[in-house]
Amino acid sequence: RIVGNHRSQWIGEGLEPLTTTSISFDGKIFRQKDKETNYIGGGILFLQDKGLYGAYKSNSFHFIVSSHVSLDEEDNNGLSVGLGGSYSNTLIDFSQLSFSQQLGSSGFNRSLPTNEAFLSNVKPYFSMFAGVTYTYANENSSFDIGVSGYRFIKTNRSALNDPNQLDPPRYNIHADYQTFLSDRVVFNTNAIYVLESNLQSYTAGVNFGRIFGEPDAAPTVLNAGLWY
């Protein structure tokens, strides 16, 4: 599959939006001949943030290889592992920015010095990420639980040559459960917990889906849920 996305934030008069553009491609690279549930997959993703009338631009390129292995003959239990890397760079055009030292009686004069001695471009960096997920599924229900980690080494991302301005490692734990309550009603619940340095966040919720039309065809599903 190939996926593209474009998002614009802060739409309003006199505001320059922050735009995010991404494109990705992923698929199965290899399948075991006598057992197609065992396979190797891969994917790539390009992501760009742009704002401040082009003065700020952040680009990142990600790639990943993963594998899924069935743990029993009925394929009810499975284990997936993934390993990937990313390359990121941030570009800041200081000539398009205004500083207080450049303010005069007629407005800002960007040809004047900024008097900011420590301004510099943010150094590009390369980082690794990995994850593992356990899956159980039968005819009526499925359950997943997994853990993943990103940026295992602290990375300096400073435009002021500040050695203490670091991107810390991040870790995620997620789980979800889905089951058919009847031929027409599906119940789903999921949760994710994120830990990054001294910051922690979690999201949990439930969802009910009502199936209309023929379930074996391409049915219409009306979903309603609540997350915290």
Backbone hydrogen bonds, N-H to C=O, Kabsch-Sander energy under -0.5 kcal/mol:
donor,donor_aa,acceptor,acceptor_aa,energy
3,V,24,S,-2.4
5,N,22,S,-2.4
7,R,20,T,-2.8
9,Q,18,L,-2.2
15,L,12,G,-1.7
18,L,9,Q,-0.7
19,T,17,P,-0.6
19,T,50,K,-2.9
20,T,7,R,-2.7
21,T,48,Q,-2.6
22,S,5,N,-2.6
23,I,46,F,-2.0
24,S,3,V,-2.7
25,F,44,I,-2.2
26,D,1,R,-2.1
27,G,42,G,-2.2
29,I,27,G,-0.5
29,I,40,I,-2.5
30,F,40,I,-1.9
32,Q,35,K,-0.6
32,Q,38,N,-2.6
35,K,32,Q,-0.9
38,N,35,K,-1.8
39,Y,37,T,-0.7
39,Y,68,H,-1.6
40,I,30,F,-2.6
41,G,66,S,-2.6
42,G,27,G,-2.4
43,G,64,I,-2.1
44,I,25,F,-2.5
45,L,62,H,-2.4
46,F,23,I,-2.6
47,L,60,S,-2.6
48,Q,21,T,-2.7
49,D,58,S,-2.5
50,K,19,T,-2.4
51,G,56,Y,-2.3
54,G,51,G,-0.7
55,A,52,L,-1.8
56,Y,51,G,-2.1
57,K,91,L,-2.2
58,S,49,D,-2.8
59,N,89,N,-2.8
60,S,47,L,-2.3
61,F,87,Y,-2.7
62,H,45,L,-3.0
63,F,85,G,-2.5
64,I,43,G,-2.3
65,V,83,L,-2.4
66,S,41,G,-2.6
67,S,81,V,-2.4
68,H,39,Y,-2.3
69,V,79,L,-2.5
71,L,77,N,-3.4
72,D,77,N,-0.6
75,D,72,D,-1.1
78,G,135,T,-2.8
79,L,69,V,-2.4
80,S,133,T,-2.9
81,V,67,S,-2.2
82,G,131,G,-2.5
83,L,65,V,-2.5
84,G,129,F,-2.8
85,G,63,F,-2.2
86,S,127,S,-2.5
87,Y,61,F,-2.6
88,S,125,Y,-2.5
89,N,59,N,-2.6
90,T,122,V,-0.5
91,L,57,K,-3.7
93,D,55,A,-2.5
94,F,92,I,-1.1
96,Q,93,D,-1.7
97,L,94,F,-1.3
102,Q,99,F,-1.9
103,L,100,S,-1.4
104,G,102,Q,-0.5
104,G,107,G,-2.6
107,G,104,G,-1.5
109,N,102,Q,-2.5
110,R,108,F,-0.6
112,L,109,N,-1.6
117,A,115,N,-0.8
119,L,116,E,-0.9
120,S,159,A,-1.7
125,Y,88,S,-2.3
127,S,86,S,-2.4
129,F,84,G,-2.3
130,A,149,G,-1.9
131,G,82,G,-2.0
132,V,147,V,-2.3
133,T,80,S,-2.8
134,Y,145,I,-2.9
135,T,78,G,-2.7
136,Y,143,F,-2.9
137,A,76,N,-2.2
138,N,141,S,-2.7
142,S,178,Q,-2.4
143,F,136,Y,-3.1
144,D,176,D,-2.5
145,I,134,Y,-2.0
146,G,174,H,-2.5
147,V,132,V,-2.1
148,S,172,N,-2.4
149,G,130,A,-2.8
150,Y,170,R,-2.8
151,R,128,M,-1.0
152,F,128,M,-0.8
155,T,167,D,-1.8
157,R,165,Q,-2.0
165,Q,162,D,-1.5
166,L,164,N,-1.2
167,D,155,T,-3.3
170,R,150,Y,-2.2
171,Y,195,L,-2.7
172,N,148,S,-2.6
173,I,193,Y,-2.4
174,H,146,G,-2.2
175,A,191,A,-2.3
176,D,144,D,-2.2
177,Y,189,T,-2.9
178,Q,142,S,-2.5
179,T,187,F,-2.5
180,F,140,N,-1.5
181,L,179,T,-0.6
181,L,185,V,-2.0
182,S,185,V,-1.5
186,V,209,G,-2.7
187,F,179,T,-3.2
188,N,207,N,-2.8
189,T,177,Y,-2.5
190,N,205,G,-1.9
191,A,175,A,-2.5
192,I,203,T,-2.5
193,Y,173,I,-3.0
194,V,201,S,-3.2
195,L,171,Y,-2.8
196,E,199,L,-2.8
197,S,169,P,-0.6
199,L,196,E,-2.8
201,S,194,V,-2.2
203,T,192,I,-2.4
205,G,190,N,-2.1
206,V,226,L,-2.1
207,N,188,N,-2.7
208,F,224,A,-3.1
209,G,186,V,-2.8
210,R,222,L,-2.8
211,I,184,R,-3.1
211,I,209,G,-0.5
212,F,220,T,-3.5
217,A,214,E,-1.0
220,T,212,F,-1.7
222,L,210,R,-2.5
223,N,221,V,-0.6
224,A,208,F,-2.4
226,L,206,V,-2.0
228,Y,204,A,-3.2
